[in-house]
Amino acid sequence: MKGDLKSILRNSLNADELDLVIKSYDIIGDLGVIQIPEALSEHKRTIAEAVMQQHKHVKAVWRQSSPIRGPHRVRNLEWVGGEKLSQTVHRENGYTLKVDVQKCYFSPRLGAERMRIAGLVGDSEYVVNMFAGVGSYSIAIGKYSGAHKTVSIDINPVAVYYMKENILLNRLVGRIAPICGDARTTIADQLRNSVDRVLMPLPHEAFKYLDSAVAALRSPAGWIHYYEFAHARKNEDPVNAVKRKIVDCLEDFPVKVVEVNGRIVRQTGPNWYHIALDIHLEI
Ligand SMILES: C[S@@+](CC[C@H](N)C(=O)[O-])C[C@H]1O[C@@H](n2cnc3c(N)ncnc32)[C@H](O)[C@@H]1O
């Protein structure tokens, strides 16, 4: 039986408990990752079974037991059902991404944003992805653009292990160059004035690295794809607030802001938004 999670659980949970079930959850390859409120802890196995009933190919279910946190941007996961597997292969947009959900960041909700960025990359471009994770944006760029090379940096050695696997799986050896290290140090040591385009998919603190992104761009011009989580009340525009902040900040650099295009990637909570800015600079 396929149906929404609440209707599958209707015979196992009472009405008050059903109200607490969070309907939307992530399917990453053959894994389910779900939030289960504390008040439903005693039903966690039943909820896991319901997820596997809703998605027959799902082999293991993990409960998100902390927010995404720390330098590697991972969340604590508690195994709640199926086989005890945390490594999987996720398929999206015609490429495959191998990932261990316990040890690396990955969100299946950003597949459309990855394709949007890949569609902006021009032929022969030299790109740096400062916060590449398992290589999700870089693989999309390698597969769907004519980029010459995408240097892909991440500070989490496990993410870089999977990034290398993903480069092989998607036959992109030579097109994506994996580097394990800190993006700031790597750019300072190897990539000053070198690239046409910089990706900054670290929305909670990309701002701290804006100087490194600018330093990586080569003359005469280039693009930065900047991400940030922004709060906005009703009638406030979260995109404009981030735009103003970044344009102000760029006034301190020896660059000319040619164009800034902003958009909401997705809403992440009540009044919270994941914002993308595409910033065109003359160097
Ligand atoms: C939000 S995740 C995004 C990963 C990937 N771009 C994706 O969307 O799947 C941010 C990544 O940045 C990495 N990271 C955090 N600080 C870093 C730094 N200073 N230098 C390089 N990587 C860093 C984390 O390990 C994490 O994999």
PDBQT file of the ligand as one rigid body, heavy atoms in Angstrom, charges set to zero:
ROOT
HETATM    1  C1  LIG A 301      26.581  22.368   3.762  1.00  0.00    +0.000 C 
HETATM    2  S1  LIG A 301      27.822  21.207   3.301  1.00  0.00    +0.000 S 
HETATM    3  C2  LIG A 301      27.664  21.265   1.520  1.00  0.00    +0.000 C 
HETATM    4  C3  LIG A 301      28.318  20.113   0.824  1.00  0.00    +0.000 C 
HETATM    5  C4  LIG A 301      27.994  20.005  -0.670  1.00  0.00    +0.000 C 
HETATM    6  N1  LIG A 301      28.300  21.240  -1.363  1.00  0.00    +0.000 N 
HETATM    7  C5  LIG A 301      26.552  19.613  -0.896  1.00  0.00    +0.000 C 
HETATM    8  O1  LIG A 301      25.709  20.511  -1.104  1.00  0.00    +0.000 OA
HETATM    9  O2  LIG A 301      26.247  18.406  -0.862  1.00  0.00    +0.000 OA
HETATM   10  C6  LIG A 301      29.303  22.138   3.578  1.00  0.00    +0.000 C 
HETATM   11  C7  LIG A 301      30.578  21.349   3.433  1.00  0.00    +0.000 C 
HETATM   12  O3  LIG A 301      31.664  22.260   3.689  1.00  0.00    +0.000 OA
HETATM   13  C8  LIG A 301      32.702  21.580   4.377  1.00  0.00    +0.000 C 
HETATM   14  N2  LIG A 301      33.496  22.611   5.058  1.00  0.00    +0.000 N 
HETATM   15  C9  LIG A 301      33.193  23.318   6.168  1.00  0.00    +0.000 A 
HETATM   16  N3  LIG A 301      34.158  24.218   6.441  1.00  0.00    +0.000 NA
HETATM   17  C10 LIG A 301      35.085  24.099   5.464  1.00  0.00    +0.000 A 
HETATM   18  C11 LIG A 301      36.305  24.760   5.176  1.00  0.00    +0.000 A 
HETATM   19  N4  LIG A 301      36.768  25.722   5.955  1.00  0.00    +0.000 N 
HETATM   20  N5  LIG A 301      37.000  24.400   4.068  1.00  0.00    +0.000 NA
HETATM   21  C12 LIG A 301      36.531  23.397   3.267  1.00  0.00    +0.000 A 
HETATM   22  N6  LIG A 301      35.405  22.723   3.512  1.00  0.00    +0.000 NA
HETATM   23  C13 LIG A 301      34.669  23.069   4.577  1.00  0.00    +0.000 A 
HETATM   24  C14 LIG A 301      31.980  20.573   5.269  1.00  0.00    +0.000 C 
HETATM   25  O4  LIG A 301      32.796  19.490   5.587  1.00  0.00    +0.000 OA
HETATM   26  C15 LIG A 301      30.771  20.196   4.405  1.00  0.00    +0.000 C 
HETATM   27  O5  LIG A 301      31.023  19.011   3.658  1.00  0.00    +0.000 OA
ENDROOT
TORSDOF 0
